[in-house]
Amino acid sequence: MRYDTSPTARALLALEAIQDCPGITAQRLGEHLGVTERAARRYVAILREADLPIESATGPHGGYRVGRGLRLPPLMFTAAEALGLVMAVLEGHRGAADPTEIVGAALSKILRALPQQVAEPVRAVRRVNGPPPDPGLRVDPVLTARLVEACTSSRRVRLDYRLEDGRERPMEVDPWAVVLRHGRWYLLCWSRTSDAQRALRVDRVQSVFTTSLGFTPPQDLDALRTLEEHLSQGWRHEVDVLLRADLDEAGRWLPRSLGRLEEVDGGIRLRATTDEPDWYARQLAATPLTFEVRGSAALVQATEDLAARLVKAAGAADTAAPPGGMAGPARAGTTPEQQHTDNRSPRTRVITTGSGSPGPDPEER
């Protein structure tokens, strides 16, 4: 409790404490406010003078509590509390970022009621979000609030970061944005330690210290796009694919986390890297796009292996006689999924959409 806190602020804090802890004694209330027991009783008297129904009971189980008839007071949140609330809603409800959806509309009302210095960092997190994270990857709202505030104020931070092998590494970074993507909270930043762009997992940030040093963030930063492109680069195997499609069509079928798309003669070039060529081949095969794998021996091999599995599965389906007739070749113009529907054979369904990440922690590159 700050010593320069005004009497009005202390009275409101007293009300908040009584609401949060029904039966709180004058002694405990004084300790919470940082004042004497006598001063705590004075703040209770101020609340009663304002016609607030603060009841008290004597005895070993007595204390202060709010009686019936209290109208809802103005909401008071710290930056960490507000961010924790929004993070919990984003993690638990996919429509929370949409202000036209019922949960998103309720969240917007809360944000409008908050002071600007509290609401703006929270809005920054809400604007860039994705699917809810794994429950085991939940992050500390207090620590995350410090990161978001540093992003908003463009202040450099020093942090301790836990690497994948368990070692802790001190880092100095210029924080750009906190983003929820691929089920994880990331800090998109420029690492002064590595002199490179980084996407750090917030659940591995152990401590944060905000310095007085400012920085200039990238102009017109699209944090979500930048993060997804960053996550597609820096892995072990190169990816170079030519897509026979236009840019809009390729963008509709391929998430930005798979790589960078650029227009070239003959179609769209997809450039990326991956540690899981088999997984990457399945992502390409799951689209209706015609593509050609170039300049990546590991991905070429993974694509050939997948093709062989499909051919084998289709051949197995052709040799089995369907109900009411003899087996024959698959009808021309049908996809593997359509053949699966027609033949009712689970052996023909071999294309899956992976949900794994393209590799390990981005800081481990």
C-alpha positions in Angstrom: 0.0 0.0 0.0 1.4 3.4 -1.0 1.7 5.9 1.8 0.3 8.7 -0.5 -2.9 6.8 -1.2 -5.8 9.2 -0.7 -8.5 8.7 1.9 -11.1 8.2 -0.9 -9.0 5.5 -2.5 -8.5 3.8 0.9 -12.3 3.8 1.5 -12.9 2.2 -1.9 -10.2 -0.4 -1.1 -11.8 -1.0 2.2 -15.1 -1.7 0.5 -13.4 -4.1 -2.0 -11.7 -5.9 0.9 -15.0 -6.4 2.8 -16.7 -7.7 -0.4 -13.8 -10.1 -1.1 -13.4 -11.3 2.5 -16.8 -11.3 4.3 -16.2 -11.3 8.1 -12.9 -9.4 7.9 -11.9 -7.9 11.2 -10.9 -4.3 11.8 -7.4 -5.5 12.5 -7.0 -7.4 9.3 -8.7 -4.6 7.4 -6.1 -2.2 8.8 -3.3 -4.5 7.8 -4.7 -4.7 4.3 -4.9 -0.9 4.0 -1.6 -0.3 5.7 -3.2 1.7 8.5 -4.0 1.2 12.2 -7.1 -0.6 13.4 -8.6 2.7 14.5 -8.1 4.2 11.1 -9.7 1.1 9.5 -12.8 1.6 11.6 -12.9 5.2 10.4 -13.0 4.1 6.8 -15.8 1.8 7.5 -17.7 4.8 9.1 -17.1 6.8 5.9 -18.7 3.9 3.8 -21.7 3.9 6.1 -22.0 7.7 5.8 -22.3 7.1 2.1 -25.4 4.9 2.8 -23.5 1.6 2.0 -24.9 -1.2 4.1 -21.8 -2.4 5.9 -22.8 -4.7 8.7 -20.7 -5.8 11.6 -20.9 -8.7 14.1 -19.1 -9.1 17.5 -17.5 -12.2 18.9 -14.7 -14.6 17.8 -16.4 -15.1 14.3 -17.4 -11.5 13.9 -16.3 -8.9 11.5 -17.5 -6.7 8.6 -19.6 -7.8 5.7 -21.7 -6.2 3.0 -25.4 -6.3 3.8 -28.3 -6.5 1.3 -29.3 -3.6 -0.9 -25.8 -2.6 -2.1 -25.8 -1.4 -5.6 -22.9 -2.6 -7.8 -20.0 -0.1 -7.3 -17.7 0.9 -10.2 -15.5 -2.0 -11.3 -11.8 -1.6 -10.1 -9.2 -3.7 -11.8 -5.4 -3.6 -11.8 -3.7 -4.0 -15.2 -2.8 -7.6 -14.2 -6.4 -8.4 -13.1 -7.9 -7.0 -16.3 -5.4 -8.9 -18.5 -5.9 -12.1 -16.5 -9.7 -11.8 -17.1 -9.3 -11.2 -20.8 -6.7 -14.0 -21.2 -9.0 -16.5 -19.4 -11.9 -15.6 -21.7 -9.8 -15.8 -24.8 -8.4 -19.2 -23.7 -11.8 -20.6 -22.9 -14.0 -19.1 -25.7 -13.1 -18.9 -29.3 -15.5 -16.1 -30.0 -14.3 -13.8 -27.3 -12.3 -11.7 -29.8 -15.4 -10.9 -31.9 -17.3 -7.9 -30.5 -20.5 -9.0 -32.3 -20.5 -12.4 -30.5 -22.3 -12.5 -27.1 -19.2 -13.2 -25.0 -17.1 -10.8 -27.1 -19.8 -8.1 -26.6 -19.7 -8.6 -22.8 -15.9 -8.4 -22.8 -16.1 -5.1 -24.8 -18.4 -3.6 -22.2 -15.9 -4.4 -19.4 -13.0 -2.9 -21.5 -15.0 0.3 -22.0 -15.5 0.7 -18.3 -11.8 0.4 -17.5 -9.4 3.4 -17.4 -7.5 4.0 -20.6 -4.1 3.1 -19.2 -5.5 -0.3 -18.1 -7.8 -1.0 -21.1 -5.4 -0.2 -24.0 -2.8 -3.0 -23.2 -5.6 -5.5 -22.8 -7.1 -4.5 -26.1 -3.7 -5.0 -27.7 -3.7 -8.6 -26.5 -7.3 -9.2 -27.6 -6.6 -8.0 -31.2 -4.1 -10.8 -31.8 -5.3 -14.2 -30.7 -5.8 -17.8 -31.8 -7.0 -21.1 -30.6 -7.1 -21.7 -26.8 -3.8 -23.0 -25.3 -3.0 -26.3 -23.7 -4.1 -26.1 -20.0 -0.5 -27.1 -19.1 0.8 -24.0 -20.9 -1.1 -21.3 -18.9 1.0 -18.2 -18.2 1.2 -15.9 -15.2 -1.1 -12.9 -15.8 1.0 -10.6 -13.6 4.2 -11.4 -15.6 2.3 -11.2 -18.9 0.8 -7.8 -17.9 4.4 -6.5 -17.4 5.3 -7.7 -20.9 2.1 -6.1 -22.4 2.7 -2.8 -20.7 6.3 -2.8 -22.0 5.0 -3.5 -25.5 2.4 -0.6 -25.2 5.0 1.9 -23.8 7.8 0.7 -26.1 10.2 0.0 -23.2 13.1 -2.4 -23.4 12.9 -5.3 -20.9 15.4 -7.7 -19.3 14.1 -11.2 -18.7 15.2 -14.7 -17.7 14.2 -17.2 -20.3 14.0 -21.0 -19.7 15.3 -22.9 -22.8 14.0 -26.3 -23.9 16.8 -28.2 -22.1 15.9 -26.4 -18.8 18.8 -23.9 -18.8 17.9 -20.3 -18.0 19.2 -17.6 -20.3 19.2 -13.8 -19.5 18.0 -11.7 -22.4 17.5 -8.1 -23.3 14.7 -7.6 -25.8 12.5 -4.9 -27.4 9.0 -6.3 -27.0 6.6 -5.8 -29.9 3.5 -7.8 -29.1 2.1 -10.6 -27.0 0.2 -13.0 -29.3 -1.9 -16.2 -28.7 -1.2 -18.6 -31.5 -1.0 -22.4 -32.0 -2.3 -22.9 -28.5 0.6 -20.9 -26.9 1.3 -17.3 -25.8 4.3 -15.8 -27.6 6.3 -12.6 -27.1 7.2 -11.3 -30.5 10.3 -9.2 -30.0 13.7 -8.1 -31.2 16.5 -9.8 -29.1 19.3 -7.4 -28.3 21.2 -10.4 -27.0 21.0 -12.3 -30.2 20.6 -9.3 -32.6 17.7 -11.1 -34.3 13.9 -11.3 -34.3 12.6 -13.8 -31.8 9.2 -15.4 -30.8 9.6 -16.4 -27.1 7.1 -18.6 -25.3 5.6 -16.6 -22.5 5.2 -19.7 -20.3 9.0 -20.0 -20.3 9.7 -16.4 -19.2 10.8 -16.6 -15.6 11.1 -12.9 -14.7 10.7 -9.5 -16.3 12.3 -6.2 -15.5 11.2 -3.1 -17.5 14.0 -0.6 -18.2 13.7 3.1 -18.9 15.2 2.6 -22.4 12.8 3.2 -25.2 12.7 1.8 -28.7 10.9 2.3 -32.0 8.7 -0.7 -33.0 8.3 -1.7 -36.6 5.8 0.5 -38.5 2.5 -1.0 -39.4 3.4 -4.2 -37.6 1.0 -7.1 -38.3 2.0 -9.1 -35.2 0.0 -12.2 -36.1 1.4 -12.4 -39.6 4.9 -11.7 -38.5 4.7 -14.4 -35.8 3.3 -17.0 -38.2 6.0 -16.3 -40.8 8.7 -16.4 -38.1 7.4 -19.8 -36.9 7.7 -21.2 -40.4 11.4 -20.4 -40.7 14.7 -21.6 -39.1 14.1 -25.3 -38.9 16.4 -28.1 -40.2 14.9 -29.0 -43.7 14.3 -26.5 -46.5 10.9 -26.3 -48.1 10.6 -25.1 -51.7 7.2 -25.8 -53.4 5.6 -24.4 -56.6 1.8 -24.1 -56.3 -0.2 -24.0 -59.5 -2.6 -21.4 -58.1 -3.0 -17.7 -57.7 -2.1 -15.9 -54.5 -5.7 -15.6 -53.2 -6.4 -19.3 -53.7 -3.1 -20.3 -52.1 -3.7 -18.0 -49.1 -7.2 -19.5 -48.6 -5.8 -23.1 -48.3 -2.4 -22.7 -46.7 -2.0 -21.1 -43.2 0.7 -18.5 -43.0 2.5 -20.6 -40.5 3.4 -23.1 -43.3 5.6 -20.5 -45.0 5.9 -17.4 -47.1 4.0 -17.1 -50.4 5.3 -15.1 -53.3 4.2 -14.8 -56.9 6.5 -16.3 -59.6 6.2 -17.3 -63.2 3.9 -20.3 -63.4 2.2 -19.9 -60.0 3.0 -19.3 -56.3 6.3 -20.2 -54.6 6.0 -21.5 -51.0 9.3 -21.1 -49.0 9.7 -22.4 -45.5 11.6 -24.8 -43.3 10.4 -27.8 -41.1 11.7 -30.4 -38.8 8.9 -32.8 -39.7 8.8 -33.4 -43.5 6.2 -36.2 -43.2 3.9 -33.8 -41.4 4.5 -31.1 -43.9 3.8 -33.4 -46.9 0.4 -34.3 -45.3 -0.5 -30.6 -45.0 0.2 -30.1 -48.7 -1.7 -33.2 -49.7 -4.7 -32.2 -47.7 -5.3 -29.2 -50.0 -6.9 -29.3 -53.5 -4.0 -27.4 -54.9 -1.7 -28.8 -57.6 1.9 -28.5 -56.4 5.4 -29.5 -57.2 8.1 -30.0 -54.5 11.5 -28.5 -55.5 14.9 -28.3 -53.9 14.1 -30.3 -50.7 15.3 -33.9 -50.6 13.6 -34.6 -47.3 10.3 -33.2 -48.4 10.5 -35.0 -51.8 11.1 -38.3 -50.0 8.2 -37.7 -47.6 5.9 -36.8 -50.5 6.9 -40.0 -52.4 6.3 -42.1 -49.3 2.9 -40.5 -48.8 2.0 -41.1 -52.5 3.1 -44.8 -52.2 0.8 -45.2 -49.2 -2.1 -43.7 -51.1 -1.5 -45.9 -54.1 -1.2 -49.0 -51.9 -4.4 -48.1 -50.0 -6.3 -47.5 -53.3 -5.1 -50.9 -54.6 -6.2 -52.6 -51.5 -9.7 -51.1 -51.9 -9.9 -52.2 -55.5 -9.2 -55.9 -54.7 -12.0 -56.0 -52.1 -15.5 -56.7 -53.6 -18.0 -54.1 -52.4 -21.5 -55.2 -51.3 -23.6 -56.2 -54.3 -20.9 -56.3 -57.0 -17.3 -57.0 -58.1 -14.4 -54.9 -57.3 -13.0 -52.6 -60.0 -10.8 -49.6 -60.5 -11.6 -46.4 -58.8 -13.9 -44.1 -60.9 -12.0 -41.4 -62.7 -12.3 -37.9 -61.3 -12.9 -39.0 -57.7 -10.7 -38.0 -54.8 -9.3 -40.4 -52.2 -11.9 -39.2 -49.7 -14.7 -39.7 -52.3 -13.4 -43.2 -52.9 -13.5 -43.8 -49.2 -17.1 -42.8 -49.1 -18.1 -44.9 -52.1 -16.3 -48.1 -51.0 -16.9 -47.7 -47.3 -13.3 -48.9 -46.7 -11.4 -47.2 -43.9 -8.1 -48.3 -45.6 -8.5 -45.7 -48.3 -8.5 -42.8 -45.8 -4.9 -42.0 -45.2 -4.6 -38.2 -45.4 -4.7 -36.4 -42.1 -4.4 -32.9 -41.0 -1.6 -32.6 -38.5 -1.9 -30.2 -35.5 1.8 -30.3 -34.4 4.1 -27.4 -34.5 6.8 -27.2 -37.2 9.6 -27.8 -34.7 11.0 -27.0 -31.2 11.0 -23.7 -29.3 11.9 -20.9 -31.7 14.6 -19.7 -29.4 16.4 -23.1 -29.8 17.3 -22.4 -33.4 
